[in-house]
Amino acid sequence: MVFLAMFIATVALIVVILIWDHSLLAGLFLGIAFWTWVLAAIVLAFGPVTLAWRLRRTRARRNALLHAEWVVEDEATSAASRRDSRES
């Protein structure tokens, strides 16, 4: 909880500095002074991004196995075949 408060305060400070001074020197100062916070944000975002990627990959594999094992039609294909059968 303390880390989150420090992170929010740091981001707020960066925003205030950038609003106050739009110069390249201010951006360079912020980049040098707060590079560890950018690294921490990347490390913290890595976990949820990796989890979402692995869940998507696992669900796709499970769906492919289901289709291969049970010869299940896709929803679009089954809807088209039902529509064609009604028309004839």
PDB file as gemmi writes it, atoms N, CA and C in Angstrom:
CRYST1    1.000    1.000    1.000  90.00  90.00  90.00 P 1                      
ATOM      1  N   MET A   1       0.823  -1.186   0.000  1.00  0.00           N  
ATOM      2  CA  MET A   1       0.000   0.000   0.000  1.00  0.00           C  
ATOM      3  C   MET A   1       0.873   1.257   0.000  1.00  0.00           C  
ATOM      4  N   VAL A   2       1.966   1.197   0.740  1.00  0.00           N  
ATOM      5  CA  VAL A   2       2.872   2.337   0.797  1.00  0.00           C  
ATOM      6  C   VAL A   2       3.523   2.550  -0.561  1.00  0.00           C  
ATOM      7  N   PHE A   3       3.870   1.439  -1.221  1.00  0.00           N  
ATOM      8  CA  PHE A   3       4.491   1.546  -2.545  1.00  0.00           C  
ATOM      9  C   PHE A   3       3.540   2.196  -3.542  1.00  0.00           C  
ATOM     10  N   LEU A   4       2.266   1.834  -3.465  1.00  0.00           N  
ATOM     11  CA  LEU A   4       1.274   2.420  -4.360  1.00  0.00           C  
ATOM     12  C   LEU A   4       1.135   3.918  -4.120  1.00  0.00           C  
ATOM     13  N   ALA A   5       1.125   4.322  -2.862  1.00  0.00           N  
ATOM     14  CA  ALA A   5       1.037   5.749  -2.538  1.00  0.00           C  
ATOM     15  C   ALA A   5       2.268   6.502  -3.047  1.00  0.00           C  
ATOM     16  N   MET A   6       3.433   5.903  -2.892  1.00  0.00           N  
ATOM     17  CA  MET A   6       4.655   6.534  -3.393  1.00  0.00           C  
ATOM     18  C   MET A   6       4.642   6.621  -4.913  1.00  0.00           C  
ATOM     19  N   PHE A   7       4.140   5.583  -5.563  1.00  0.00           N  
ATOM     20  CA  PHE A   7       4.079   5.579  -7.022  1.00  0.00           C  
ATOM     21  C   PHE A   7       3.125   6.659  -7.526  1.00  0.00           C  
ATOM     22  N   ILE A   8       1.962   6.790  -6.896  1.00  0.00           N  
ATOM     23  CA  ILE A   8       0.992   7.819  -7.290  1.00  0.00           C  
ATOM     24  C   ILE A   8       1.566   9.209  -7.057  1.00  0.00           C  
ATOM     25  N   ALA A   9       2.232   9.409  -5.941  1.00  0.00           N  
ATOM     26  CA  ALA A   9       2.846  10.708  -5.662  1.00  0.00           C  
ATOM     27  C   ALA A   9       3.944  11.023  -6.669  1.00  0.00           C  
ATOM     28  N   THR A  10       4.711  10.043  -7.055  1.00  0.00           N  
ATOM     29  CA  THR A  10       5.777  10.255  -8.035  1.00  0.00           C  
ATOM     30  C   THR A  10       5.206  10.611  -9.394  1.00  0.00           C  
ATOM     31  N   VAL A  11       4.176   9.901  -9.812  1.00  0.00           N  
ATOM     32  CA  VAL A  11       3.544  10.209 -11.094  1.00  0.00           C  
ATOM     33  C   VAL A  11       2.932  11.602 -11.060  1.00  0.00           C  
ATOM     34  N   ALA A  12       2.306  11.962  -9.947  1.00  0.00           N  
ATOM     35  CA  ALA A  12       1.742  13.311  -9.817  1.00  0.00           C  
ATOM     36  C   ALA A  12       2.840  14.370  -9.893  1.00  0.00           C  
ATOM     37  N   LEU A  13       3.962  14.116  -9.269  1.00  0.00           N  
ATOM     38  CA  LEU A  13       5.086  15.053  -9.322  1.00  0.00           C  
ATOM     39  C   LEU A  13       5.613  15.197 -10.746  1.00  0.00           C  
ATOM     40  N   ILE A  14       5.715  14.110 -11.459  1.00  0.00           N  
ATOM     41  CA  ILE A  14       6.171  14.169 -12.851  1.00  0.00           C  
ATOM     42  C   ILE A  14       5.206  14.986 -13.696  1.00  0.00           C  
ATOM     43  N   VAL A  15       3.913  14.765 -13.509  1.00  0.00           N  
ATOM     44  CA  VAL A  15       2.911  15.521 -14.271  1.00  0.00           C  
ATOM     45  C   VAL A  15       2.985  17.007 -13.949  1.00  0.00           C  
ATOM     46  N   VAL A  16       3.119  17.345 -12.678  1.00  0.00           N  
ATOM     47  CA  VAL A  16       3.213  18.756 -12.280  1.00  0.00           C  
ATOM     48  C   VAL A  16       4.451  19.407 -12.888  1.00  0.00           C  
ATOM     49  N   ILE A  17       5.572  18.709 -12.858  1.00  0.00           N  
ATOM     50  CA  ILE A  17       6.804  19.272 -13.423  1.00  0.00           C  
ATOM     51  C   ILE A  17       6.657  19.464 -14.932  1.00  0.00           C  
ATOM     52  N   LEU A  18       6.063  18.502 -15.608  1.00  0.00           N  
ATOM     53  CA  LEU A  18       5.890  18.635 -17.055  1.00  0.00           C  
ATOM     54  C   LEU A  18       4.893  19.726 -17.419  1.00  0.00           C  
ATOM     55  N   ILE A  19       3.867  19.933 -16.595  1.00  0.00           N  
ATOM     56  CA  ILE A  19       2.928  21.031 -16.838  1.00  0.00           C  
ATOM     57  C   ILE A  19       3.612  22.369 -16.595  1.00  0.00           C  
ATOM     58  N   TRP A  20       4.425  22.424 -15.554  1.00  0.00           N  
ATOM     59  CA  TRP A  20       5.093  23.675 -15.194  1.00  0.00           C  
ATOM     60  C   TRP A  20       6.162  24.061 -16.208  1.00  0.00           C  
ATOM     61  N   ASP A  21       6.941  23.064 -16.666  1.00  0.00           N  
ATOM     62  CA  ASP A  21       8.049  23.352 -17.575  1.00  0.00           C  
ATOM     63  C   ASP A  21       8.038  22.331 -18.707  1.00  0.00           C  
ATOM     64  N   HIS A  22       7.773  22.799 -19.918  1.00  0.00           N  
ATOM     65  CA  HIS A  22       7.652  21.912 -21.081  1.00  0.00           C  
ATOM     66  C   HIS A  22       8.982  21.690 -21.795  1.00  0.00           C  
ATOM     67  N   SER A  23      10.074  22.125 -21.236  1.00  0.00           N  
ATOM     68  CA  SER A  23      11.342  22.102 -21.968  1.00  0.00           C  
ATOM     69  C   SER A  23      11.941  20.699 -22.051  1.00  0.00           C  
ATOM     70  N   LEU A  24      12.875  20.569 -22.970  1.00  0.00           N  
ATOM     71  CA  LEU A  24      13.599  19.312 -23.139  1.00  0.00           C  
ATOM     72  C   LEU A  24      14.459  19.017 -21.912  1.00  0.00           C  
ATOM     73  N   LEU A  25      14.984  20.059 -21.298  1.00  0.00           N  
ATOM     74  CA  LEU A  25      15.809  19.883 -20.110  1.00  0.00           C  
ATOM     75  C   LEU A  25      15.005  19.288 -18.951  1.00  0.00           C  
ATOM     76  N   ALA A  26      13.756  19.721 -18.809  1.00  0.00           N  
ATOM     77  CA  ALA A  26      12.898  19.160 -17.758  1.00  0.00           C  
ATOM     78  C   ALA A  26      12.616  17.682 -18.033  1.00  0.00           C  
ATOM     79  N   GLY A  27      12.355  17.353 -19.298  1.00  0.00           N  
ATOM     80  CA  GLY A  27      12.129  15.956 -19.653  1.00  0.00           C  
ATOM     81  C   GLY A  27      13.356  15.106 -19.414  1.00  0.00           C  
ATOM     82  N   LEU A  28      14.529  15.650 -19.734  1.00  0.00           N  
ATOM     83  CA  LEU A  28      15.777  14.936 -19.497  1.00  0.00           C  
ATOM     84  C   LEU A  28      16.007  14.724 -18.001  1.00  0.00           C  
ATOM     85  N   PHE A  29      15.747  15.762 -17.213  1.00  0.00           N  
ATOM     86  CA  PHE A  29      15.883  15.651 -15.759  1.00  0.00           C  
ATOM     87  C   PHE A  29      14.948  14.574 -15.200  1.00  0.00           C  
ATOM     88  N   LEU A  30      13.705  14.583 -15.663  1.00  0.00           N  
ATOM     89  CA  LEU A  30      12.745  13.591 -15.178  1.00  0.00           C  
ATOM     90  C   LEU A  30      13.155  12.180 -15.595  1.00  0.00           C  
ATOM     91  N   GLY A  31      13.656  12.047 -16.803  1.00  0.00           N  
ATOM     92  CA  GLY A  31      14.105  10.733 -17.254  1.00  0.00           C  
ATOM     93  C   GLY A  31      15.257  10.201 -16.433  1.00  0.00           C  
ATOM     94  N   ILE A  32      16.181  11.081 -16.086  1.00  0.00           N  
ATOM     95  CA  ILE A  32      17.335  10.662 -15.282  1.00  0.00           C  
ATOM     96  C   ILE A  32      16.928  10.422 -13.828  1.00  0.00           C  
ATOM     97  N   ALA A  33      16.081  11.290 -13.293  1.00  0.00           N  
ATOM     98  CA  ALA A  33      15.729  11.212 -11.872  1.00  0.00           C  
ATOM     99  C   ALA A  33      14.775  10.065 -11.551  1.00  0.00           C  
ATOM    100  N   PHE A  34      13.895   9.726 -12.500  1.00  0.00           N  
ATOM    101  CA  PHE A  34      12.832   8.773 -12.183  1.00  0.00           C  
ATOM    102  C   PHE A  34      12.890   7.506 -13.029  1.00  0.00           C  
ATOM    103  N   TRP A  35      14.061   7.149 -13.558  1.00  0.00           N  
ATOM    104  CA  TRP A  35      14.149   5.950 -14.390  1.00  0.00           C  
ATOM    105  C   TRP A  35      13.850   4.689 -13.584  1.00  0.00           C  
ATOM    106  N   THR A  36      14.138   4.708 -12.291  1.00  0.00           N  
ATOM    107  CA  THR A  36      13.848   3.523 -11.474  1.00  0.00           C  
ATOM    108  C   THR A  36      12.342   3.295 -11.345  1.00  0.00           C  
ATOM    109  N   TRP A  37      11.565   4.374 -11.326  1.00  0.00           N  
ATOM    110  CA  TRP A  37      10.114   4.238 -11.233  1.00  0.00           C  
ATOM    111  C   TRP A  37       9.533   3.694 -12.529  1.00  0.00           C  
ATOM    112  N   VAL A  38      10.129   4.080 -13.647  1.00  0.00           N  
ATOM    113  CA  VAL A  38       9.688   3.528 -14.926  1.00  0.00           C  
ATOM    114  C   VAL A  38       9.999   2.033 -14.959  1.00  0.00           C  
ATOM    115  N   LEU A  39      11.172   1.663 -14.476  1.00  0.00           N  
ATOM    116  CA  LEU A  39      11.532   0.257 -14.407  1.00  0.00           C  
ATOM    117  C   LEU A  39      10.583  -0.512 -13.480  1.00  0.00           C  
ATOM    118  N   ALA A  40      10.234   0.094 -12.352  1.00  0.00           N  
ATOM    119  CA  ALA A  40       9.298  -0.555 -11.423  1.00  0.00           C  
ATOM    120  C   ALA A  40       7.923  -0.722 -12.062  1.00  0.00           C  
ATOM    121  N   ALA A  41       7.471   0.260 -12.817  1.00  0.00           N  
ATOM    122  CA  ALA A  41       6.174   0.160 -13.488  1.00  0.00           C  
ATOM    123  C   ALA A  41       6.188  -0.955 -14.524  1.00  0.00           C  
ATOM    124  N   ILE A  42       7.289  -1.099 -15.243  1.00  0.00           N  
ATOM    125  CA  ILE A  42       7.396  -2.167 -16.233  1.00  0.00           C  
ATOM    126  C   ILE A  42       7.375  -3.530 -15.549  1.00  0.00           C  
ATOM    127  N   VAL A  43       8.097  -3.654 -14.445  1.00  0.00           N  
ATOM    128  CA  VAL A  43       8.137  -4.921 -13.705  1.00  0.00           C  
ATOM    129  C   VAL A  43       6.752  -5.252 -13.144  1.00  0.00           C  
ATOM    130  N   LEU A  44       6.047  -4.250 -12.617  1.00  0.00           N  
ATOM    131  CA  LEU A  44       4.711  -4.484 -12.069  1.00  0.00           C  
ATOM    132  C   LEU A  44       3.698  -4.821 -13.153  1.00  0.00           C  
ATOM    133  N   ALA A  45       3.846  -4.261 -14.335  1.00  0.00           N  
ATOM    134  CA  ALA A  45       2.907  -4.531 -15.422  1.00  0.00           C  
ATOM    135  C   ALA A  45       3.203  -5.870 -16.088  1.00  0.00           C  
ATOM    136  N   PHE A  46       4.400  -6.398 -15.924  1.00  0.00           N  
ATOM    137  CA  PHE A  46       4.788  -7.645 -16.584  1.00  0.00           C  
ATOM    138  C   PHE A  46       3.924  -8.816 -16.128  1.00  0.00           C  
ATOM    139  N   GLY A  47       3.603  -8.892 -14.856  1.00  0.00           N  
ATOM    140  CA  GLY A  47       2.810 -10.008 -14.326  1.00  0.00           C  
ATOM    141  C   GLY A  47       1.421 -10.093 -14.924  1.00  0.00           C  
ATOM    142  N   PRO A  48       0.606  -9.042 -14.834  1.00  0.00           N  
ATOM    143  CA  PRO A  48      -0.740  -9.114 -15.418  1.00  0.00           C  
ATOM    144  C   PRO A  48      -0.746  -9.303 -16.937  1.00  0.00           C  
ATOM    145  N   VAL A  49       0.200  -8.686 -17.626  1.00  0.00           N  
ATOM    146  CA  VAL A  49       0.264  -8.850 -19.082  1.00  0.00           C  
ATOM    147  C   VAL A  49       0.597 -10.295 -19.435  1.00  0.00           C  
ATOM    148  N   THR A  50       1.544 -10.878 -18.725  1.00  0.00           N  
ATOM    149  CA  THR A  50       1.914 -12.270 -18.964  1.00  0.00           C  
ATOM    150  C   THR A  50       0.751 -13.206 -18.650  1.00  0.00           C  
ATOM    151  N   LEU A  51       0.035 -12.941 -17.567  1.00  0.00           N  
ATOM    152  CA  LEU A  51      -1.112 -13.766 -17.211  1.00  0.00           C  
ATOM    153  C   LEU A  51      -2.181 -13.709 -18.295  1.00  0.00           C  
ATOM    154  N   ALA A  52      -2.499 -12.526 -18.777  1.00  0.00           N  
ATOM    155  CA  ALA A  52      -3.516 -12.393 -19.819  1.00  0.00           C  
ATOM    156  C   ALA A  52      -3.091 -13.113 -21.097  1.00  0.00           C  
ATOM    157  N   TRP A  53      -1.813 -13.004 -21.449  1.00  0.00           N  
ATOM    158  CA  TRP A  53      -1.305 -13.671 -22.649  1.00  0.00           C  
ATOM    159  C   TRP A  53      -1.389 -15.190 -22.511  1.00  0.00           C  
ATOM    160  N   ARG A  54      -0.999 -15.704 -21.348  1.00  0.00           N  
ATOM    161  CA  ARG A  54      -1.050 -17.157 -21.134  1.00  0.00           C  
ATOM    162  C   ARG A  54      -2.482 -17.668 -21.096  1.00  0.00           C  
ATOM    163  N   LEU A  55      -3.411 -16.910 -20.503  1.00  0.00           N  
ATOM    164  CA  LEU A  55      -4.815 -17.322 -20.487  1.00  0.00           C  
ATOM    165  C   LEU A  55      -5.381 -17.380 -21.896  1.00  0.00           C  
ATOM    166  N   ARG A  56      -5.074 -16.370 -22.713  1.00  0.00           N  
ATOM    167  CA  ARG A  56      -5.563 -16.355 -24.088  1.00  0.00           C  
ATOM    168  C   ARG A  56      -5.005 -17.540 -24.874  1.00  0.00           C  
ATOM    169  N   ARG A  57      -3.719 -17.807 -24.698  1.00  0.00           N  
ATOM    170  CA  ARG A  57      -3.087 -18.926 -25.407  1.00  0.00           C  
ATOM    171  C   ARG A  57      -3.669 -20.268 -24.951  1.00  0.00           C  
ATOM    172  N   THR A  58      -3.874 -20.436 -23.649  1.00  0.00           N  
ATOM    173  CA  THR A  58      -4.427 -21.683 -23.115  1.00  0.00           C  
ATOM    174  C   THR A  58      -5.860 -21.894 -23.578  1.00  0.00           C  
ATOM    175  N   ARG A  59      -6.657 -20.827 -23.583  1.00  0.00           N  
ATOM    176  CA  ARG A  59      -8.047 -20.966 -24.037  1.00  0.00           C  
ATOM    177  C   ARG A  59      -8.116 -21.290 -25.516  1.00  0.00           C  
ATOM    178  N   ALA A  60      -7.213 -20.740 -26.298  1.00  0.00           N  
ATOM    179  CA  ALA A  60      -7.186 -21.060 -27.730  1.00  0.00           C  
ATOM    180  C   ALA A  60      -6.814 -22.525 -27.939  1.00  0.00           C  
ATOM    181  N   ARG A  61      -5.843 -23.009 -27.191  1.00  0.00           N  
ATOM    182  CA  ARG A  61      -5.463 -24.425 -27.303  1.00  0.00           C  
ATOM    183  C   ARG A  61      -6.608 -25.338 -26.879  1.00  0.00           C  
ATOM    184  N   ARG A  62      -7.274 -24.983 -25.792  1.00  0.00           N  
ATOM    185  CA  ARG A  62      -8.393 -25.799 -25.315  1.00  0.00           C  
ATOM    186  C   ARG A  62      -9.519 -25.819 -26.347  1.00  0.00           C  
ATOM    187  N   ASN A  63      -9.774 -24.677 -26.959  1.00  0.00           N  
ATOM    188  CA  ASN A  63     -10.806 -24.601 -27.979  1.00  0.00           C  
ATOM    189  C   ASN A  63     -10.431 -25.438 -29.198  1.00  0.00           C  
ATOM    190  N   ALA A  64      -9.153 -25.408 -29.593  1.00  0.00           N  
ATOM    191  CA  ALA A  64      -8.698 -26.217 -30.724  1.00  0.00           C  
ATOM    192  C   ALA A  64      -8.815 -27.706 -30.405  1.00  0.00           C  
ATOM    193  N   LEU A  65      -8.454 -28.103 -29.193  1.00  0.00           N  
ATOM    194  CA  LEU A  65      -8.592 -29.507 -28.803  1.00  0.00           C  
ATOM    195  C   LEU A  65     -10.056 -29.943 -28.778  1.00  0.00           C  
ATOM    196  N   LEU A  66     -10.933 -29.081 -28.298  1.00  0.00           N  
ATOM    197  CA  LEU A  66     -12.358 -29.392 -28.269  1.00  0.00           C  
ATOM    198  C   LEU A  66     -12.878 -29.604 -29.681  1.00  0.00           C  
ATOM    199  N   HIS A  67     -12.503 -28.716 -30.593  1.00  0.00           N  
ATOM    200  CA  HIS A  67     -12.944 -28.855 -31.976  1.00  0.00           C  
ATOM    201  C   HIS A  67     -12.365 -30.110 -32.622  1.00  0.00           C  
ATOM    202  N   ALA A  68     -11.116 -30.422 -32.320  1.00  0.00           N  
ATOM    203  CA  ALA A  68     -10.476 -31.589 -32.925  1.00  0.00           C  
ATOM    204  C   ALA A  68     -11.058 -32.895 -32.375  1.00  0.00           C  
ATOM    205  N   GLU A  69     -11.343 -32.930 -31.091  1.00  0.00           N  
ATOM    206  CA  GLU A  69     -11.812 -34.169 -30.482  1.00  0.00           C  
ATOM    207  C   GLU A  69     -13.281 -34.437 -30.775  1.00  0.00           C  
ATOM    208  N   TRP A  70     -14.118 -33.416 -30.682  1.00  0.00           N  
ATOM    209  CA  TRP A  70     -15.557 -33.611 -30.804  1.00  0.00           C  
ATOM    210  C   TRP A  70     -16.115 -33.185 -32.161  1.00  0.00           C  
ATOM    211  N   VAL A  71     -15.273 -32.719 -33.041  1.00  0.00           N  
ATOM    212  CA  VAL A  71     -15.662 -32.244 -34.364  1.00  0.00           C  
ATOM    213  C   VAL A  71     -16.827 -31.264 -34.225  1.00  0.00           C  
ATOM    214  N   VAL A  72     -16.595 -30.263 -33.432  1.00  0.00           N  
ATOM    215  CA  VAL A  72     -17.604 -29.244 -33.159  1.00  0.00           C  
ATOM    216  C   VAL A  72     -17.500 -28.180 -34.238  1.00  0.00           C  
ATOM    217  N   GLU A  73     -18.661 -27.744 -34.755  1.00  0.00           N  
ATOM    218  CA  GLU A  73     -18.662 -26.689 -35.759  1.00  0.00           C  
ATOM    219  C   GLU A  73     -18.467 -25.337 -35.082  1.00  0.00           C  
ATOM    220  N   ASP A  74     -17.930 -24.402 -35.835  1.00  0.00           N  
ATOM    221  CA  ASP A  74     -17.858 -23.033 -35.339  1.00  0.00           C  
ATOM    222  C   ASP A  74     -19.269 -22.464 -35.303  1.00  0.00           C  
ATOM    223  N   GLU A  75     -19.476 -21.440 -34.477  1.00  0.00           N  
ATOM    224  CA  GLU A  75     -20.800 -20.836 -34.374  1.00  0.00           C  
ATOM    225  C   GLU A  75     -21.227 -20.207 -35.693  1.00  0.00           C  
ATOM    226  N   ALA A  76     -20.303 -19.577 -36.392  1.00  0.00           N  
ATOM    227  CA  ALA A  76     -20.635 -18.938 -37.664  1.00  0.00           C  
ATOM    228  C   ALA A  76     -21.023 -19.978 -38.706  1.00  0.00           C  
ATOM    229  N   THR A  77     -20.298 -21.098 -38.735  1.00  0.00           N  
ATOM    230  CA  THR A  77     -20.585 -22.153 -39.705  1.00  0.00           C  
ATOM    231  C   THR A  77     -21.932 -22.800 -39.412  1.00  0.00           C  
ATOM    232  N   SER A  78     -22.203 -23.053 -38.140  1.00  0.00           N  
ATOM    233  CA  SER A  78     -23.465 -23.687 -37.790  1.00  0.00           C  
ATOM    234  C   SER A  78     -24.641 -22.758 -38.046  1.00  0.00           C  
ATOM    235  N   ALA A  79     -24.483 -21.467 -37.814  1.00  0.00           N  
ATOM    236  CA  ALA A  79     -25.558 -20.516 -38.088  1.00  0.00           C  
ATOM    237  C   ALA A  79     -25.829 -20.434 -39.583  1.00  0.00           C  
ATOM    238  N   ALA A  80     -24.770 -20.466 -40.394  1.00  0.00           N  
ATOM    239  CA  ALA A  80     -24.943 -20.416 -41.844  1.00  0.00           C  
ATOM    240  C   ALA A  80     -25.636 -21.673 -42.357  1.00  0.00           C  
ATOM    241  N   SER A  81     -25.270 -22.828 -41.822  1.00  0.00           N  
ATOM    242  CA  SER A  81     -25.895 -24.075 -42.275  1.00  0.00           C  
ATOM    243  C   SER A  81     -27.363 -24.137 -41.853  1.00  0.00           C  
ATOM    244  N   ARG A  82     -27.696 -23.617 -40.678  1.00  0.00           N  
ATOM    245  CA  ARG A  82     -29.095 -23.582 -40.245  1.00  0.00           C  
ATOM    246  C   ARG A  82     -29.893 -22.641 -41.133  1.00  0.00           C  
ATOM    247  N   ARG A  83     -29.301 -21.523 -41.501  1.00  0.00           N  
ATOM    248  CA  ARG A  83     -29.991 -20.555 -42.354  1.00  0.00           C  
ATOM    249  C   ARG A  83     -30.221 -21.160 -43.735  1.00  0.00           C  
ATOM    250  N   ASP A  84     -29.217 -21.891 -44.260  1.00  0.00           N  
ATOM    251  CA  ASP A  84     -29.347 -22.522 -45.572  1.00  0.00           C  
ATOM    252  C   ASP A  84     -30.422 -23.618 -45.557  1.00  0.00           C  
ATOM    253  N   SER A  85     -30.503 -24.355 -44.452  1.00  0.00           N  
ATOM    254  CA  SER A  85     -31.488 -25.423 -44.375  1.00  0.00           C  
ATOM    255  C   SER A  85     -32.915 -24.865 -44.278  1.00  0.00           C  
ATOM    256  N   ARG A  86     -33.076 -23.711 -43.650  1.00  0.00           N  
ATOM    257  CA  ARG A  86     -34.397 -23.091 -43.565  1.00  0.00           C  
ATOM    258  C   ARG A  86     -34.847 -22.551 -44.923  1.00  0.00           C  
ATOM    259  N   GLU A  87     -33.897 -22.062 -45.705  1.00  0.00           N  
ATOM    260  CA  GLU A  87     -34.223 -21.481 -46.999  1.00  0.00           C  
ATOM    261  C   GLU A  87     -34.625 -22.545 -48.016  1.00  0.00           C  
ATOM    262  N   SER A  88     -34.114 -23.772 -47.868  1.00  0.00           N  
ATOM    263  CA  SER A  88     -34.450 -24.791 -48.868  1.00  0.00           C  
ATOM    264  C   SER A  88     -35.753 -25.472 -48.600  1.00  0.00           C  
TER     265      SER A  88                                                      
END                                                                             
